[in-house]
Amino acid sequence: MFDRTLELQSEVEAVFAGDECAENRKSASTLVKCLAQAAKKTLIDFKDSIVKESPKNTSTDGDVHPLTSYVGNYIKYLMDYQSSLKLIFQESSNGDGTKSGLVSEISGLIHAVETNLDVKAKQYKDHALGILFLMNNINYIVRSIRSSEAKDLVGDDWIQRRRRTVQQHATQYKRVAWGKVLDCLSAQGLTSSVGSATEGIAGSVGSIGSHSSTTSTSVIKARLELSFNAMCTLLCLFWCFFLAISFMVLLSNIIRFKSFNKQFEEVCQTQMNWAIPDKELRDNLILAVAEVLLPAYRSFLKRFGPLVENSHHASKYMKYTPEALEQTLGNLFAKKLPQ
């Protein structure tokens, strides 16, 4: 409407020429300015509605929020009227930088969405899901801007900064969501508890051995011969000590595998219902997780696997091969992928 009214203004000037029609020409000019102000107010009201959108209205799977997609489509729609918008902001700002005024409005809309998304992300009880939600939505905004004429307004620097933000969210997700799983594969974890138990056994046997040694020494001094029964007892004690240590090592490694299996399955079960609708982003995120998890798991198998694989029900504890882990990771976030 603004375009058409502006186009007709020259005709109005021609039709209503002369001093007696000055009021008509003034009314036509005022109408154009009012339309420009109305368009600007529409954008301001829209930005306010974004800010006021309820923060509790979140998706359960971390998917792109309807508000984000609506604003992205709205900006694309605005770009169809880019020439008019430049004229509108020229009218509104009295010629004070048409492009900067339009960029400011577009940036203001995006900033309002990002602020609202930050608040929404904090509503998630699962911190990793909140991070995934931000990653999905910021990525959607970037893709929307890049696929429209708005990219020429905001510039490459703006796009690159937002892409880095998406990458930062991906890195943070990997640390928060998979940290406990990776901890199970580290050399720490159960070492302290197993070590203290082993020291306790060693101390007990050591004290018995010392007593037996003292007793044996007194017998040697008294009778000049070793007691056969004392030697057998000592050998039995050391054999029991060896079996106890072996059992503790086996038990600790079984616990390691059970702990890893439990953590891995819990994470996968939870995230199987999460969504990353952008296939490229999903594939890159899964690859980033695999590049950390699989080498750590292979090292874990190499170090602790031989001590468990010969035990009874070894397959119950060593449930996954590296290939099985990779296949399971490949099934994550596939809930809303385009077919």
Buried (B, 14 or more C-beta within 10 A) or exposed (E): EBEEBBEBBEEBBEEBEEEEBEEBBEEBEEBBEEBBEEBBEEBEEBBEEBEEBEBEEBBEBBBBBEBBBBBBEBBBEBBEBBEBBBBBBBBBBEEEEBEEBBBEBBBBBBEBBBEBBEBBBEEBEBBBBBBBBBBBBBBBBBBBBBEBEBBEBBEEEBBEEBBEBBBBBBBBBBEBBBEBBBEBBEEEBBEEEBEEBBEEBEEEBEEBBEEBEEBBEEBEEEEEEEBEEBEEBBEEBEEEBEEBBEEBBBBBBBBBBBBBBEBBBEBBEBBEEBBBBBEEBBBBBBEBBBEBBBEBBBEBBEEBBEBBEEBEEBEEBBBBEBEEBBEBBBEBBBBBEEE
